[in-house]
Amino acid sequence: MKHIYLGLAIHNHQPLGNFPWVFEQAYQKAYLPMVEALERYPAVRLSLHNSGCLIDWLEQNHPEFLHRLAGLVNRQQVEIIGGAYYEPILPAIPDADKLGQIAKMSTFVKREFGMKPTGLWLAERVWEPHLAKTLAEAGVEWTLVDDNAFRSLGLEDKDLFGYYMTEEQGYPVKVFPINKQLRYSIPWHDVEEVIGYLDSEASDEEDKIAILGDDGEKFGVWPGTYEHCWQEGWIDKFFTALEANQQWLYTILLGEYAYRFSPLGRIYLPCASYDEMLEWSLPADKSWEYTNLKRHLGAEGRRDITQFMYSGLWRSFLVKYPEINRMHKKMLRVHHKVYQAQALGKDDCGLGELWKAQCNCPYWHGVFGGIYLADIRAATYSHLVQAENKADDMIHRHRSWLSRIFHFGRNWLNWQKADFDGDGSEELLVDSNSLSVYFSPTEGGSIFEWDIHRYNYNVLSTLARRPEAYHKVLTESSSDEQTREGNVVPSIHDLIRVKDEDAFRYLVYDKHPRSSLIDHFFACDTKIDEFAELSHSELGDFAGKPYQFSVEQKGSEIKIFLRRSGILQVQQKSLPFEVQKEIRLEAGQEKLDISYQLKNLSGSSIQAVFGSEWNINLLGGGHNEQAYYRVPRLALDDYHLDSWGELANIEKIILGNRNLGLELGLMMEPKVSLWHFPVESVSNSEGGIERLYQASCLVVLLPLDLPPGGTTSLNLVWQIKPLSAPQGKS
């Protein structure tokens, strides 16, 4: 008699930094209904993974869920899949953290459910060949990888109903191929069609298995799925059909299958993830071309071609988004500090916070927000800064025997030149007990990170506006509109909605990262909207261009000197001009003191406007009432941080966020004009294409009327002002 095994593997996850109501909604709409369904259908067996981010929330908010899940485990209906606890992209983190996070998850599963997980869920199913060794060393016996990686090696559908052995340096691990047919049909197609597919693949072979491995959120959280899966009863129909066909269709736990049956053979997989992730990692124009080409060939039935169309690599997100790369390199830097601190003492050196900061969500972008979500970025940096604070405290306590004995002299400041982001150029990194400030001399002598340690917050966690493949939906009238047809519900990966009909008007792409301390020169009649829309003329060659730099340290004070001799295009003349900026930092002080010296090196007079650009993220999106501007002795028409405005003859402006408990005050001398406007990206997410706040841009404007050889100056002082005890970020 023909038969087939079905391996169901579900992965539940919410990113650290997500709003509490999002966790609760996902729990009520997807996680809890699935456990309740399993309790109603005891013959349906399932392998389940919950990320540590979700586990921590469940322990605090719904511990009863874990108890119910333990009941399903005890009756051998559910198997818990292990993983790296805080759901990092495993190839992106150091090996010590891989092993530590996997061990943390295994310890939790053993304590909570009385079983040791034998399998591991790969975050975003990102596989690289070297992982086999680390997984084997961690005691992992099996994992799951999407079947596109297997097909790219020449395997066909008939070869993908089992598992294969792979190894690295003799360390073996079993890899199951995730069936794309099931991933695209469950729960989108009618139950009869799914059962019919499994029936068509059933055979006399004893060990044939089809495997679904996918996100639990597709069963209630993704658009339209709660109604489809639960209110319209798709899951009940599916589970009923599984129980009704037990004579030939057996649900089995993947760990049990891996123990009972032999591998199909040996394999060496390429770097892999699911199709969509690989496509998203490509440059925007190539992603659009590649995806459409695959779909057209697929519609023509050209699987002989599409089988070998395998392009994209998760690591390319580090190239596509410099902000991701800098966050990743910050994580690596903090990793080294944490492990250095651990070697010095047994106190908390920030390891837990480091692991939380490795959560994968802000390290990529696709149909989900990822790096585009300001709150997720802020949460990741918060954990990084907390980890760095703890590690630095341990390191500096051991450097000074006086501070160990007498507990004084805790203020410190140091600096280093290093190729922080791996681009072949040196950055300047300044750290103290109160703040960290990172400079990029090659990118206009700009500042790209400013951590305020007391608040565990990076105020420069911003994102530039850049092209995305899905922007084509807004600009090409011929784009296909996905709709529900017949018995097919479109997957979230195929469905692009336009949530904000005006979004196409905001498709502006920045030329440089949204850093700060960026120097501009404008014509005297330049308007704020021209600068925001990048339709203005840049008179100078200073923004984004290399500056010479030097550092001078005296005791607890450091001075950074940045200088560029460039050109201004004024009155159809190319005139030599020099910008010098000096930044003073002092140990223990939460202050940036900046002095500009602007010098006309030409023999002609120069009339222009100098602008110093700053991009600050204090979570001011959505007209957040807790995030505001304030100008002493001036009533603002709109005080929100995502408002537009042009202020004249001011000497101070304050940016604040009551939820963060801090204010940033900017004092300017002489009095100046100032532009402020929100930096908003056009982003795609589960809800559709919409504008998302990334930062508040401020441009300090100083009119110039310089004779030949003339100079002028501008002084800026940023000062931190606490509102109250800062509230911690989860």
N, C-alpha and C positions, 0 to 999 in steps of 0.2 A: 504493500500500500504506500502511496506517495505521502510524504510529510515534509515539514520544514520547521525549523526553530525560528523564533522571533526574539531578538534582543532589543528591549526598550531601555534606552539610557537618556535620562533627563537631567539637565543642568540648571539649577536655580541660582541667580546672582543679582545683587543690587550694588552699585558702586558706592564706595565710601564718599561721603560728602553729599549724597543725594538727600532730598528733602524727606523728613519722616513720613509725610503723608504719601509719598511715592512708595516707600516700603510697605506701609499699611495697605495701600490700594493693591499692590502686587500680591500681598498675602491673602487678602480677601477674594481677589479675582482669579488667582492662579494656584498659589501654593496650597492653601487650605482646601479648595475644591478638589484638587488632585488626590490629596490624602483621603478625603472623604469618599471619593470614587473608588480608590483602592480598597477601602474598608468594605464597600458594598459589593466588590467583585473579587473575592478571595482567590480565584483561580488565575487572576492576572498578576504576573510577576514583573518586577521592574527594578532596574539599577538607577540609583538616584545620587546626585551630587548637589550639595548646598555649599556655596562659598563661605569662607570664614567671615566675610563682611556681613553676609546675611545671617549666619549663625550667631554672631555677636548681637545683632538686633533681635533675633528670635529669643535668645536667652533673656534679654531685658524686657521684651514686650509680649511674647507668646511662648513661654516655656512649655505650655501644654501641647503645642505642636510637636515639639521634640519627643515628648512622652508618647504621643500617638504614633509618631514615626517609629519609635523604639518597639512598639507593639507589632508593627508590620515587619520589622526586622526579626523579632523573636519568632514569628511564625514563618520565617524564611520566604516571605512574599516580596520583601524589599531588601536589596543589597546596597550598602552605602559605598559610593565611589569616593576615593580620596582625592587629594590635589594639593597644590601649594596653597596655604591657608588664605592669604589675602588676594588670591586670584591674579598673580602676576603673569605676564608673558614670560615663560620660563627662559627662553634664550636671551632675554634682555637683562637678566639679573645675574650677579656673581654666583658661582657654584655653592659657596657657603650658605648663601641665602636660599638657594633652591633646596638644599638638603634640610635647612632649618625649618623652612615653611612647610615642606612635605611632612617632616617629623611632627610639627605642631598639629597639623590636621590629623595625622594618624593617632596621636595621643588623645585628641578630642573624641574621635570616632570610637576608639577602644574604651574610653571612660564612659561615654554616653550610651553606646549601643552594644558594648561587650564583644565587638568583633574588630579584627585588624583588616583594614581595607587592602585588597590585593591589587586593585586597579587605580588609575589616576586619570582625572579629567584635565586635559590640557586647556588652559585659558585661551579662548578664541581659536582653539584647535591649531595653535601655532606649533609646528614641529620643525626641528632642525636635526640633522643626523647625529650630532654629538650628544643629544639628550639621552640616547639609549644608555650610555655609561652612567650618567648621573642618576637616572631613574632606577637602574639596577642596583646601584650603590645605596639608594634610599629604600630598597626593599620592594619596589614596584614591579609587579609581574606583567601587567598589561595596560594598554591605553588605547585610545581611539583616534584615528586620523581620517580625514575626508577622503572619499574614494577617488577624487580627481587626481590625487598624488599617485595612486596605484595605476590609474589609467594612463598617466603620462609616461609610464615605463613600458607600456605596451600590453598591459593586462586588459582583459575584456570582462564584460559583465559576469559571465559564467565563472570567472576566476575570483570573484569577490564575495563569496558566501562562506567565509570562515575567517581565520586569522593567520598572520604570517609571523615568522620570527625575524627579528633584526638584531644587530649588535654593533657595538663600538668598542674596539680594543678588547674584544672577547666578552664583553658584558652584554648579556642578552635581555631582550624584552619582547613581549608579544604585542602586535599591533592589529587592531580590528579596523576594517574599512567601513566607514559610515555610508550607508546606502543613500545616494542623492535622490533616487526615485521616491523612497519613503519620506525623506526630509522635505521634499517639495509637495507630497500628496497628503501628509498628515499634519494638521487636520484640514487641509484646504479642499480636498476632493471628497466625494461621497464615500461612505464606509464601504459600500459594495464594490467600488472601484479599487480600494485599498486591499480588501480581502481577495478580490479577483486577481490582483497582481501577485499576491503571495501564493495563491492557488496555482497560478501559471508557473511559478518558480519551484513549487514543491516537486520532490523527486524521491526515488528509492534510496538515494544516498543517506547514510545514517546521520551524518554530521552537518548537513547544510543549514546555514543560518543567515538570515537577513537582519541587518542592524540599523535601528534608528538612533541617532545621537543628536540631540538638539536642545535648544533653550526651553525651559519650562514656561517662560513668559509668553511663548506663542500659544499657550493654552489659557488665555484670559486677559493678558495685558496688552498685547499688540492690538492695533485698531480693529474693531469688529469681532475679535476672537472670543470675548466673554459671552456675547450674545450667541455666537456660533457654537462654541464648545459646550456651554453650560445651559443657557436659556433655551437654545434650540436642540440641545441634547446630543451633540456629535460624540462626545466622549462616552456617554452612556451607550449609545448605539455601537460604538467601536468596541468597548469592553464587553458588551453583550455578545457581539459577533465573535470575539476571541474565545469567550467561554463556550459558545455554541459549537465551535469548530475544533474543540480540543482533541478530537480523534486524529487530526492530521496537522494542526497548527498549535505548537507548544511555545508559550512564553518561557524564557529561561533567563536566569541571572548570568551576566557575562563572566563573572568570576567562576561560577559553576561550569560554564561551557569551557572556559580556558583550562580548567582542571581535568575535565572528562575527555576532551577531544584533542587530537593531534593537530599541529599546524598544517596549512596547505603547502608550505614551503618557506624558503628564506627570501628576504627582500631587503633592499636598501633604498629608502624613500628619499626624495629630494626635499628641500625646504618646502613647507606646506602650510596651508590653512584652507578654509572653505573658499569657494570660488569668489564670492563677493568681497571678502577681505583682500584677496590678492588683487582684484580689480581696483578697489578703492586706493590701494597703495601706489598705483601708477600715477604719473602726472595727469592733470585733469583732462587735457585734450586726448591723450592716449587712452585713458580709462574709458572715456565716452566712445571712442572709435572701437576699441577692443571689445567692449561689452556689446555694442550693437552688431559688430561683425559676428560674434559668437551666436547671438540670438538669431540673426538672419540665416546663418549656416545651420543652426539647430532647426529652424522652421523648415528648411529645405531637406532635412533628414541627413545632413552631411556629417554624421558622427565619425566617419573615417577621417575627417579633418579636425573636428572639434576635440576629439580625444587627445590630440597632440598640441592643442592650443592651451598652453600653460604658462602664464606670465604673471609677474608680480611677486613681491617679497615684503613681509611685514617690516623688516628693517628699513625699507624705503620711506616709511613714515618719518624717520629721523632726518631724511633729506627733504622730503616734501614740506615738512613743517619745522622750521628752525626752533620754534617754541617747544615742540616735543623733544627735540634733540637736547636743548638746554635743560629741560626738566630731567631728562634721562641722565645727563652728565652731572647734574646736581646730585641726583640719587647716588651715582657711583662715587662722587666725592664724599658724600655723607657716609656711605658704606665704609670707606677706608677709615674715616674718623671714628666711627662706632667700633670697628674691630680693633683699632689702635687703643681706644679707651678701654675696651673689654680686657685687653692684655694687661692693663694697669690696675684694675680693681674689680670687685664683684658688685658694685653698685649698678643701678639701672643706667646703662650707657646709651639708651635710645634705640635698642634693637627692635623692639615692638613697633615703635613709631616708624622706623625705617621700612619694616615689612609692610606696614599699612600704606606707605607712600609708593610701594611697588605695585599696588593695585592697577590693573591694566587699563582702566577706562579712559584716562586722559592721554594715553600714549598712542592713540590712533583716532581716526574719524571716518565714519561711513554713513549708514542710514541712521545710526545712533549719534548722539551729540559729541561724545568724547571730548577732545581738546577744545571744542567750541563752547563747552559749558563752563562759564566763569566760576560757578560754585564748586565744580569738581576740581578745576585747576587750583582754586584757593585751598580746598581741603588737602590736596596732595602736597602743596607747598607747606601748609601748616604742619603736616606730619614730618616733612623733611626738616623744617626749621626746629621743631621740637626735638627731633633726634639729634640734630647738630648741636643744639644747646646743651643737651645732656652729655654728649660726647666731649664737647669743648670744655665743659665744666670739669670733667674728670681729668682730661689731658692737662689743663692749666693748673689744677690743684697739685698735680704731681710734678709740675715744672718748678714750683716755688716752695721750698721748705718753709719759708716764712708764712705763706698763706696756709700751709697745712697746720702749722703750730699755733699761729695767732689769729687765723681767719680774717686777715685784712689784705689790702692790696689786690682785690679781685678784679679791678679794671685792667683790661689788656687790649692791645691792638696790634695786628700784624698784617703783612701784605705779601703777595707773591705774584710773579709773572708766570703764566702757564698757558698752554694751548688747551683751555678748558673745554671747548666744544668740538675739538678734533678737526678743525678746518685748516690747519697749517699755520695759523697766525696766533700770536700771543694775546691773551686777555690779561687784565689786571684785576686781581681778586683781593679785596680788603675785608678783613674780618675783625670784629671786636666783640667784647662781651655784650654790647648793646645793639649792634647792627652788622649786617654784611652788605657790601656794595660791590657789584661786579661791573667793570668797564670793558668796552670793546673799542680800543683805539682805531682799529681798521674800519669800523662802522661809524664814522663820524665822531669818534671820541665820545660815544654814547654810554649810557648806563642801562643795562638790560636786567638787572636784578637788584632789589633793595629790600632786604629782610629786616623787619623790626622784631628783634628777638623776644622782647617782653610780650608781644602780642602773637608770636608765632605766625607772622604774616608777611608775605611778599607783596608789596604794594604795586610792583611792576609785573604782576602775572597777567599779561595782556596777550592779544592775538591779532595779527595783521589780517586785513581783508585780502583774500586771494581767490583765484578762480577755482571752481569745483565742477566736476563733470555734470552734476545735476542742475547747474545753472543753465544748461542747454534747454531745459524744459521751459525756462522763462523767456528764452530768446529765440527759440525755433518753433514756429507755429505748426510745423509738421510732426511735432513730438507725439508719440502714441499715448493715448490716455487709457490707462488700465481700468477696466471695470469688471464687475462680477458678471460672468457669463455662464449660463446654464448651471451645472453642478460644481463649478470651480470658484473658490474664493481666492483672490490674488494674495500671494505672500507679501509680507512687508518688504521683502527684498525687491519685489517687482513693482510695488506700488509707490509712485511719487505723487503726493498731493501738494497743492499750492495752498498753504494755510493763509498767507498774506498776499493778497492780489496785487499790492503795490510793491512787492519785494523787488521786482525787476528794476525799479527806479534806483535801487540802492546797490546795484552791481558796480562797485568801485573797488579797484584792486591796488593795494599799497605797493610802493616801490621798495620799501624798507620794512624791517620788523618794527613793531610799535614799541620801540624803546623810549628812552628819555634823554634829556640833555642833547637834543638834536638841533643843529644850527641851520637856520634858513635866512634867505634874503629875498624880500618881495619888492615889487613895484609899489609905489605909494598908494595907488588906488586899488590894491588887491582886497577882495572881500572874503569874509569867513567861509561862505559856501563854496567859493572857488577853491580855497585850500582844502576844505573837507572833501570835495569831489575830485581833487587833484586836477582841476582844469586851470590852475594858476601857472604862471611862469616862475621858475626858480632861477633867480639871477646869479646865484653863487654855485660853486662846486664844492660845497662843504658837507651837506647832508649825505651820510653814507660813505664818505670818502675817508681815506686814512689820515690820522693825526699822529704827529710825533708825541711821545710822552716820556715823562721822567717822574721819579718819586723822591721825596725828601722826608725823612722821619727824624723828629727830635723828641725824644722821650715818649710821651703818650699822645703826641700829635703827629699827623701825617698830612703832607701836601702832595696832591697830584697835579702835575702840570701837563696840559694838553695844548698842542699848537699846530696850526695848519696855515701855510701860505698858499692861498688859492687865487681864484679869479672871480671878479664880478663883471657881469655883462650889463653895462649901464650906458644908455644913449648910444647903442651900437658900438661900444668900445669894450675891449677886454682889459679890465683894470686890475692890477695886483692888489690883493687885500689879505690881511692877516687876522686870524681869530686866535686869541689865547684865552684859555679858561683854567682857573685854579680852583681846585676843590679841597677844602680843609675838613678833616675828620679828627675827632678826639675820642680817646678811650672813655667809655662810660657815658658819652653824650649821644642823645638821639637827634642829631642835627646834621644837615648837609649845608655847608657854607660855600657858595659858588661865586667867584669873581670873574667876570668877562672883561677882557681888554680887546677892543675892536680898532684896528689900525688901517687907515688908508695909505697904502704903499705907493700909490700912483701920483702922477703929476697933475691930475684932474680932480675937480670936486666930485663928490658922490652924494646923491640924494637917493635914499632907499629906506626900507624898513627891515630891521633885524628881528628875527623871531626865534625864541628858545622854546622848543617843543617838549612837552611832558605828557606822558600817557599813564594815568593812574587808575588802578582797578580797586575800588572800594565797594564792589558788589552793588552798583547803583542802577542795575537794569530794571525794567518793568516799572519805572517811576516809583521805585522803592522809597517809601515815606521815611525810612530810617537813614537814608543816604542823602546828603545835602551839601550845597554850597552855602557859605556865609561870608559876607563882606561887611566889615565894621562900618557903621554909620551909613549903610546903604540898603534899602529895601529892594530885593530882587523880584523881578516879575515871575520867575520860576526858579525855585531853589533846588530842584532835583538834580542829581548827578548825571542824568541822561537828558538834560535840557540843553538848549542852544542859547548862546548869549554873547554879546560884545560889551565889555566894560571899559570905561575910559577913566584915566587919571586916578588910578587906585594904587595903593601901596601894600595891600594885604588881602589875601583871599584864603578861606579855610574850606577844606574838604573833610567831611566827617561821615561816620556810620555808627549809629547808636548801638546796633547789634554787635559790632566789633569792639565798641567801647573806646574808640580813638578818633582823634582829629589830626589832620595834617595842615599846618599853617605855612603858607608861602608868603614871605615878606620880600618886597621888591624896592630897590633904590637905584635910580630915581623913580618917581611915580610913572606908571606906564599904562598902556592899554592892554587888554587881554581878551583873547577868544576862548570860548569853551564850547565843546560839542561832544556828543557820544560817538564812539567808534562802534559801529554795528555791522556785523557780518550777516550775509544771507546764507542760512544754514538749513540743511535737511535733517529731520528727525522723525520719530514715530508719528508725530502729529502733522508733519508736512513741512514745506519750505516756508521759512519765516525769518524775520530779523532777530538777531541775538546781540545783546549788549556785550562788548568786550572790554571797554575802558572808557574813561573820560579824558578827552584830549584838551590840554590847556596850552595855549601859545602866548608867551609873554612878548609883547611888541614894543620895540624901541625905535622911534624915528631917527634916521641918520642924516645929518647934513654936514659932511666932513670935507674940509679943505684938503689940498694936497698935503700928505704927511700927517693929517689930523687923526686924533684918537678920541675915543669915548669909552665909557665903562658902564657896566651893569652888574649889580650885586643882587644875588638871590639867596635867601636862607629858608630852607625847609626845616621846620621844627615839629616834633611830635608832641601832641598835647593829649593826655589821657582824659577821657570823660568819666570813666569809672573802671572798676576791675574788669578787664577784658573777658568776654565770655569764650569758653573753650569751643573749638570746632571738632566735630566728630569725624 
